[in-house]
Amino acid sequence: MERYRRQIQLEKVGTQGQLALSEASVLVVGAGGLGSPILQYLAAAGLGKLGIADADTVSLSNLHRQLLYTTDDVGRPKVEAAQQRLKAINPEVETQTYSEGIHADNATTVFEQYDLIVDATDNFQARYLINDVCVALDKPWIFGALYKNEGQFALFNYQHGPSYRCLYPQPPKAGEVPSCVEIGVLGTVSGIIGMQMAQLAMQFFLWPNELPNTFVFFMNMKDFSMRKMQLRRTFDAHQKKKDIATVDTAALPHLRPQELTPNISIDQLPDYQGADFLDVRELDELPEVPEVPIHRIPLNQLSGRFDELDRAQTYIVFCQGGQRARNAVDLMRSQGFEHAYVLEASAAVLKRKIENSN
């Protein structure tokens, strides 16, 4: 127990608390700005099992806030680099990786294997998916979000408490709320919110009867203020007992990208011969995707560069996580690009698909 001596010394932790941590399992969805501190602190604290779900690769623009990675990791799958770093931090912790990320087809099966789910994606579509699957499975989860110099975090769906839909009943329209990729973020802001989420996760196992499961916390790092808002359980799904083995994704239409924007899967690419790819990532983001005709126009430049594209052409749009591609296709369709589609795969997945087909 020498590794954990200082936290065991705490009166309300002790050896029993450390044992509770060593038997706990947490799935962290997203190994980026929020996930980076969460994973490091939970591993260092001696969590028994950590799941890491992310389909992205490490980019140079990640490194100012994602301190789990180094410059040598640029281009590597995040789950691979994260697992290696966590093993170096604490080889006693079991780690499981999910390089395909979490989506509607695998969420139920993966979530059932963990005591607690932590959403570190800062992505609306993923957040509503995580919420609704956790409600269906009666699984608690921790939420965190960033906006400029501000952050939010909360524990949802614990002991019949409120869910994310009690705070925000419906997702915003595509492009209505810009992401950190579009507006920027300070590394310290994501670090502070990530550490708060890690603290909440540890308290979940150490002091399960003392959790703030009816509050959402808001922090403003510009003026160092903090406030909390109490929620009531209002979302109707809490009133219904769901006896399910898997979540019926047809019952969750807001989770299906095609309901928001037209999309295609990676396996449908052969049906779109002659289409051009449009990469809306920033120019320094990796990996590069070779051997396909690609237009690379960052999302924040797209509206001013439509004259570089042909409205009669078919475009398959991709990015790292999917949200920017959806925003781009919604924008393109509003401007007369009737054959623009979101690729349901990240740049890394597309690259592997091309390499495996050669």
Helices and strands as residue ranges (DSSP letters): G 2-4, H 5-8, H 14-22, E 25-29, H 35-45, E 49-53, G 60-62, G 71-73, H 78-89, E 94-98, H 107-111, E 116-119, H 124-137, E 141-147, E 150-156, H 164-167, H 180-183, H 187-206, E 215-220, E 225-230, G 236-239, G 249-251, G 253-255, H 257-260, E 263-264, G 266-272, E 276-279, E 294-296, H 299-302, G 306-308, E 315-318, H 323-334, E 340-343, H 347-357
